[in-house]
Amino acid sequence: MMAKVKVPKLTENTDEVTLTAWFKKEGDAIGKGEALVEMTTDKAVFEVESPCAGVVRKILAREKSVLPTGYVVALIGSATEPLPDVSAANAKLLEKKRDAPPAVKPESKPVVAAASPVPAQAGSAVRATPAARRLAREKGVDLAKLRDDIKVDVITEEMVRQWNP
């Protein structure tokens, strides 16, 4: 059976997310519970796991897309199953989002970022899972150095644990 991976509704106030990074591409095998995609809200970064084992048959959203909750971002199933047409439902969600009045955000004081033991690299964003970022902060690991040393696109928590500079 073809599984539809949708943008989850995390909280009552969350109506949209930004798709941050894909961990798999079309045609890749994936296991149940394996991280498929990273999404970001205005308050959190989270990973969406595969609801089943199979093959990533179709990716329906690009990185940096802002998507409403319920939007189908991927289809997972066997290589021989026919793909369901989800374009009409996705288009309806996007139109509903576009026609909705803009949310009024309460005024807030500017947030001052605290100093981090992990230095930021100017112009060079390091892609890492939230768990990897947390562990890197705790251990004082420079994610940019780690990325350059092991030559990967996305750093995982396990990579931070195993890295010896």
C-alpha positions as CSV (number, residue, x, y, z in Angstrom):
1,M,0.0,0.0,0.0
2,M,1.3,3.4,-1.0
3,A,2.0,5.7,2.1
4,K,1.5,9.4,1.9
5,V,3.9,11.4,4.0
6,K,2.2,14.6,5.1
7,V,3.3,17.8,6.9
8,P,2.2,17.0,10.5
9,K,0.2,19.4,12.7
10,L,2.6,19.7,15.6
11,T,0.6,22.2,17.7
12,E,-2.7,24.0,17.5
13,N,-1.0,27.2,16.3
14,T,1.2,25.6,13.7
15,D,-0.3,26.0,10.2
16,E,2.8,25.8,8.1
17,V,6.4,24.5,8.0
18,T,9.5,25.1,6.0
19,L,10.9,22.0,4.4
20,T,14.6,22.2,5.4
21,A,16.3,19.1,4.0
22,W,15.7,15.7,2.4
23,F,17.6,12.8,3.8
24,K,16.5,10.5,1.0
25,K,15.9,10.9,-2.7
26,E,13.5,9.3,-5.2
27,G,14.3,5.7,-5.7
28,D,16.0,5.2,-2.3
29,A,15.0,2.4,-0.1
30,I,13.8,3.4,3.4
31,G,12.9,1.6,6.6
32,K,9.9,2.2,8.8
33,G,10.9,5.0,11.4
34,E,13.9,6.1,9.4
35,A,14.4,9.9,9.0
36,L,13.0,11.1,5.6
37,V,12.9,14.8,5.8
38,E,13.7,17.7,8.1
39,M,11.1,20.5,8.7
40,T,11.2,23.8,10.6
41,T,8.6,25.8,12.3
42,D,9.1,29.3,13.8
43,K,10.0,27.5,17.1
44,A,11.4,24.1,16.3
45,V,13.3,21.9,13.9
46,F,12.1,18.3,13.6
47,E,12.5,15.2,11.5
48,V,9.6,13.4,9.8
49,E,10.1,9.6,9.8
50,S,8.9,7.1,7.2
51,P,5.6,5.6,8.2
52,C,6.5,2.3,6.5
53,A,9.3,0.4,4.8
54,G,9.6,0.7,1.0
55,V,11.0,2.9,-1.7
56,V,10.7,6.7,-1.9
57,R,8.6,6.7,-5.1
58,K,7.9,10.5,-5.4
59,I,9.1,13.7,-3.7
60,L,6.4,16.4,-4.1
61,A,8.1,19.4,-2.5
62,R,11.5,21.1,-2.8
63,E,13.8,22.2,0.0
64,K,13.0,25.7,1.4
65,S,9.4,25.3,0.4
66,V,6.8,26.7,2.9
67,L,4.0,24.2,3.1
68,P,0.7,24.0,5.0
69,T,-0.1,21.2,7.4
70,G,-1.6,18.2,5.7
71,Y,0.4,18.7,2.4
72,V,1.7,15.5,1.0
73,V,5.4,15.8,0.6
74,A,6.3,12.2,-0.5
75,L,4.9,8.9,-1.5
76,I,6.5,5.7,-0.2
77,G,5.6,2.2,-1.3
78,S,6.7,-0.7,-3.5
79,A,8.4,-0.1,-6.8
80,T,5.5,-1.6,-8.7
81,E,2.6,0.1,-7.1
82,P,0.8,2.8,-9.1
83,L,1.2,6.4,-7.7
84,P,-2.0,8.0,-6.4
85,D,-2.8,11.5,-7.7
86,V,-2.4,13.9,-4.8
87,S,-1.9,17.1,-6.8
88,A,-5.5,18.3,-6.5
89,A,-5.5,17.9,-2.7
90,N,-2.1,19.6,-2.4
91,A,-3.2,22.5,-4.7
92,K,-6.3,23.0,-2.6
93,L,-4.2,23.2,0.6
94,L,-1.9,25.8,-1.0
95,E,-4.8,27.9,-2.3
96,K,-6.4,27.8,1.1
97,K,-3.1,28.9,2.7
98,R,-2.7,31.7,0.1
99,D,-6.3,33.0,0.6
100,A,-6.1,33.0,4.4
101,P,-5.6,36.4,6.1
102,P,-2.1,37.0,7.3
103,A,-1.5,36.0,10.9
104,V,-1.0,39.0,13.2
105,K,2.0,38.5,15.3
106,P,2.2,40.2,18.7
107,E,5.0,42.7,19.0
108,S,7.9,41.3,20.9
109,K,11.2,42.5,22.2
110,P,14.3,41.7,20.1
111,V,15.9,38.4,21.0
112,V,19.6,38.5,21.8
113,A,21.4,35.2,20.9
114,A,23.5,33.7,23.6
115,A,27.1,32.9,22.8
116,S,27.6,29.4,21.5
117,P,30.6,27.2,22.0
118,V,30.2,26.1,18.3
119,P,31.6,29.0,16.1
120,A,29.5,30.0,13.1
121,Q,31.0,29.9,9.7
122,A,30.2,33.0,7.7
123,G,28.5,32.2,4.4
124,S,28.7,28.4,5.0
125,A,25.6,26.8,6.4
126,V,26.2,23.4,8.1
127,R,23.4,21.0,7.7
128,A,22.9,18.8,10.8
129,T,20.1,17.1,12.6
130,P,18.7,18.8,15.7
131,A,20.2,16.0,17.9
132,A,23.6,16.5,16.2
133,R,23.5,20.3,16.9
134,R,22.6,19.7,20.5
135,L,25.3,17.2,21.1
136,A,27.9,19.4,19.3
137,R,27.0,22.3,21.6
138,E,27.4,20.1,24.6
139,K,30.7,18.8,23.5
140,G,32.0,22.0,22.0
141,V,32.4,20.5,18.5
142,D,32.7,22.8,15.5
143,L,30.2,21.4,13.0
144,A,31.9,23.1,10.1
145,K,35.3,21.4,10.9
146,L,33.5,18.1,11.3
147,R,31.7,18.5,8.0
148,D,34.9,19.4,6.2
149,D,36.8,16.5,7.9
150,I,34.4,13.7,7.1
151,K,33.0,15.2,3.8
152,V,29.2,14.7,4.3
153,D,26.2,16.8,3.5
154,V,24.2,16.3,6.7
155,I,25.7,15.6,10.0
156,T,24.0,13.1,12.4
157,E,24.3,12.7,16.1
158,E,26.3,9.5,15.7
159,M,28.9,11.3,13.6
160,V,29.3,13.9,16.3
161,R,29.8,11.1,18.9
162,Q,32.4,9.2,16.8
163,W,34.4,12.2,15.6
164,N,37.9,12.7,17.0
165,P,39.5,15.9,15.8
